[in-house]
Structure formats: structure tokens, C-alpha cells
Amino acid sequence: MLPASRATIPSKQRGEPWFEDGNVIVLTEDTASDVTVAFKVHRGVLARHSEVFQSMFELPPPTAEDVEVADGCQVVRMYDRPTELSALIRALYDGASFQHQSIQDFYYIAGILRLATKYFIAHLRRQAIRHLLDTWPHTLQGHDRFIDRAMKSPLVGDLTYPYVHPLHVLNLARETHVNIVVPSALYFLSLYQLPDILRADHPKLQVEHPSRPSSQLSARDLQDYTLMYQHRIDVILDFIRQNCCERATTKGCSGQPGLCQKAFYRLGSRLSRSWVVRTGPLTYTVQVIDELAEDPNVCTQCRRTFKRDVLALREKIWAELPGIIGLPSWKELEKMDMS
């Protein structure tokens, strides 16, 4: 405990923000790093945004002997990571600055989301979730934008877009109870082989930062990963068999008798030999549409019907993702996390 009202916070322990006209000092002690940082702020600003802070400041004032004071202000001790608490306080004053230019931006949002959840700051939590959804989508259109960005974005610090590993996204979502991010994070995680995940030696899992989520796959998520992994493979095999190999000629086919059907069979046979385990069906099916468009043996009507059926299948695959791991529909998840 700081000794008396004449006590002063050393300059090396003063964090950002530090307002000279502030009326409360928030002092955080990071037990993991043994670092203590203080922030001089305005209790009204913190109380306005957080019910927890409001309750903290509304407690009956203790006797003079019990008050911890420094720089003429009451000291409130907390136990959060200094970088995360600094980011949270600055966001309450100036608004959050969410970006997605590097892995450091993910760590920033991780810290904001953690503390906004912990201190019941609803608007910041929703903003953080919305930003996560820009990258880790809850819509099929968002998935397609994700893939397009991944194909076009340059390396940043030798890391490919989206710069963060889906395991870190999944563990952050679990830690902060954000279910709407879980299906897409698990879908992309299922593109990785389990031994690679368990080794946790991917470069995106090795970047050091105080806000880095766990790099370990929990027992619960091991089960969900397995379900998603198997589902992804089943979807691809069913697509090859039902939509290609066994596909019947479309009504109104304008090709020579049996020619289109033979072309679909050849397509399915070729796909069955060339697909690899690390294949995402949502991207794969679009690539097959493009491949079929170059086959001169398929008539326009059969090609058009195939594209329509495959696009409908993609919608179905996306709609089913939450249910594969026992979650409610995307619409329900959005209501749960965003309302």
C-alpha cells in the first residue's frame, strides 16, 4: 500500500493515458510479468462506460487510514495486463482503433475484447466482435471476401493473410464467450493437420505478445475440430460423387446424346484423383464451376444448371456449419452475441 497522500507515482510507472487533472489513479499489477503501471484518469469517464467501474467508485468511502492515495488521488488497484488496460482506457476516451494490417492488430483487439467483456462495456465488446467478423466471417459473402483478400494480400512480417492463426482466434472466442466466431474459426482450423496443431510451432503461433491467446487446442475443441474436419471431407466426397460422377443430363440439354453426362463423369473422376485433404469445399466448389466452364463438351444449359446447383450447395454448406459443432443457427448466434 502506498503510504500517504504525499506519495507520488514514479515517472517510470506512469502509463498512457496520464491526465494531470485526473481524479483517480488506476494501478495495475501484471502478476505474469511483475510489472506495475499506473494511469491517472477521470472516474466519471470510466464509470460512464462500465457498470463494474461505476460500482467500484460508488462504494462507501473508507476511513482516511484505509484510503490508498498517490499524487492527491485515490488509488484503485487492478490486475490486468498493462498493455490491455492502457488500450481499453484510451478506447473509452478516444474510441477504439481497430485495423487489420498485421498480427499486432489482432493482439490489440484481443486485449480490448477481453477487458470489455470483463468490465461489461457492451458497446466496445460489440465493436470488437464486428471487427473480428470482418475477417472471421458469419456469412458466406464474408467467407468469399476472406478468400479474395488472402489471395491478394502481401506478406506482412513473413506472415500470410489473415496474419493470425485460427487457433488463436478460436481460443480468444472461447475465452470471451463469442460463439459467432467459433464456426468459421474451426472451419479454417480444420484445414490444418492435427499433428501440426498439437506441435504449435506454426510461425503465427510463435509471435510473442502479452495479449497472445493460448496456442493449445483444448479437449473440447479437439472434439469440435474432429467433427469439422470429418464434415469437410464428407462434403467434398459427396460433392464429387453426387454433383459430378452421378449427375444426370439437365432437362433441355442441347448437347449430343450422353455427351454432357460423360463429361460430368470425367470431371468427377478427375476430381476424385486430384483433391487433397487440405481442401476447403466452399472454395473448391467455385473452382470446379470455373473448370467446367472451360469444357467444350458440356452444353450451355447443363453448365448453367450445374452452376446454379453448386451455388445452392455452398449456401447449404455454410448454413450447416454451426450445427456441425452443436451451435444454433447463424441468425441465433448473431442475436446472442450482437444484441
PyMOL commands that set and color helices and strands:
alter all, ss='L'
color gray80, all
select helices_A, chain A and resi 11-13+43-49+51-57+64-66+82-94+103-118+122-135+140-152+166-176+179-189+194-199+203-206+219-245+259-274+281-293+300-324+330-338
alter helices_A, ss='H'
color red, helices_A
select strands_A, chain A and resi 24-30+35-41+69-70+73-78
alter strands_A, ss='S'
color yellow, strands_A
deselect
rebuild
show_as cartoon
